Amino acid sequence: MTFLCDITIISELARPQLNAGVLIWIQNSYSIKNRVITLEEIFYG
């Protein structure tokens, strides 16, 4: 199954200690996609 991630998930992956629920979700995900808007939020704040 493919999932569309938003900035909340991406920013959680950048944290030193990940949320256990997010970590389990990522490990069980087959494919993850991003929107261009999400990437712009990361780069430009």
C-alpha positions in Angstrom: 0.0 0.0 0.0 1.2 3.5 -0.8 0.9 6.4 1.7 1.0 10.1 1.2 3.1 11.7 4.0 2.7 15.2 5.3 5.2 17.4 7.1 4.3 15.9 10.5 5.6 12.5 9.6 8.7 13.7 7.8 9.6 16.0 10.7 9.1 13.2 13.1 11.7 11.1 11.2 14.2 13.8 11.7 13.9 13.8 15.5 16.6 12.1 17.6 14.1 9.9 19.3 11.1 8.8 17.1 7.6 8.3 18.3 7.1 4.5 18.6 3.8 4.6 16.6 5.5 6.5 13.7 8.4 4.1 13.7 6.1 1.0 13.6 4.1 2.7 10.8 7.1 3.5 8.7 8.6 0.0 9.1 5.3 -1.6 7.9 4.8 0.8 5.0 5.6 -0.5 1.5 5.8 2.9 -0.2 5.7 6.5 0.9 5.2 9.5 -1.3 5.6 13.2 -0.6 3.9 16.3 -2.0 5.9 19.1 -3.4 4.3 21.4 -0.8 5.7 19.2 2.0 9.2 19.5 0.5 8.9 23.2 0.3 7.7 23.4 3.9 10.9 21.5 4.9 13.2 23.8 2.9 11.6 27.1 3.5 10.0 26.6 6.9 
